[in-house]
Amino acid sequence: MFNTRLKRLREWRNITQKELGLSLNFSQQTIYKWEVGITTPDPESLVKLSKALNVSLDVLLGESNVAEENTSYQNAEEYLTLISQSNTFLSLFNIDANLTQDQLNTMSHQLYQMTQIILEPYQSK
């Protein structure tokens, strides 16, 4: 479960294994081994990964309902589309319309997580 979650979070951030490895001082091969389940990171490396991917350890390890395994990439993508293409949304919340793609990605991810938390009590189990 961890390995698929790591891969999905990395891909959602639009970064390669090599880029993630370089940002954490690991090789691309190390990231690959984690993603296919050959090896697992030590606790210190897990903390670094969660910070680099901007998620909690609970989300990274699959202990939180915020990022369920069945959550589709398409849902998060819809938030990015809503934010980046909606001048009404940007102006409603007084958001700078000249945000970078990274800023839009971060914002959409955070909105998606908050929405999941808010809706959790109302979702069928």
N, C-alpha and C positions, 0 to 999 in steps of 0.2 A: 504494500500500500504506500509506504513512504516513497519508494522509487518512482512510482507513477505520479504521485503528487508533486515530487520535486521536478520531474520532467514537465508536467503541465504548468506549474508555476513559472518555471524558467521560460518556457515557450510563450506563456501569456505575457511575460515581460519583454518578449521579442529579443532575447539575448541568446547567443550560442553557448554551447558547453565551454568552448575556449574562452569566450568573454567572461563568463561566470568564474571559471577557474582562475583566470588572470586577476580578476578583482579580489579574489580570496587567497591568492598565492598558492593555488593548486593547479595541477595539470589538467588539460582537457580529458585525459584518460581517467583521472580520478573521478571527475564529474560523471563521465560515461559509466564507470563501474558502479557508482551510486545509483544512477538512473536505471540500470538494468538489473540491479540487485546482487551484483557479484560481491560487493563490499558495502559497508554502511559507515557513515561518518561518526567520529567520536563526539561526545557532548560539546566540546569547544567548537568543533566544526559546524555542528547543528546551529549553534548560536550565531556564528558568522553567516551561515546560509540564510537564516531567518531575517537577519538584518539586511543582507544583500538583496533579498527578494521582497523586503518590506512586508513581511507577514509575521504573525506570532508563531512561537514554537508549537502551540496547539494546532494551528492551521497547518503548519509544515508537517507535523507528525500525524495529522488526521484525527486529532482528539477533539476538534471543534466542529460543530455543525455548520459553521460559517461557510466552509468550502467543502461541501459534500462531494464525494467521489462522482456522483451522478450530475453534478453541476456542469452544464455544458459551456464550452468556450464561447458559444454563440450568445449566451445570456450576457456575459461580461462585454462582449463586442457590441451588443445593443446599447449598453450604457455609454460606451465610447462614441457611438454614432449619435446618440441623443445629445451628448455634451458638445461634440465638435461641430454638429450641423445645426444646432438650435440657437439662433441668436436670442430668442426669447428666454431660453434657459440661462444663457450666459448673462443677459442683462437683468433678469429677475433676481439673481443672486449677486449682482455687481461683480462679475468675474471678468477679468481681462480677456478679451477676445483674441489676443496675440500669444496665447500659451503655446509652449513647445509640445511636440508629440509626446515626449516623456511626461510632461506635466499633465497632459490630457489622459494618458494611460494611467498614471497614478491616481488622478481624481476619479476616473471611471472605476478603477479597482476598489477604491475606498467607498464609493457610493454603492457599489455592488455588495460589498461586505456589510455595510450598514443596513441595506435593504434586507439582506438575508437575516440579520439579527432581529430587525423590527418585525418581519413577517413570520418568523419561526413559530411563535405561539398559535398562529392562525393556519398553519399548513397541516394537511392531513399526514398522519404518520404511516 
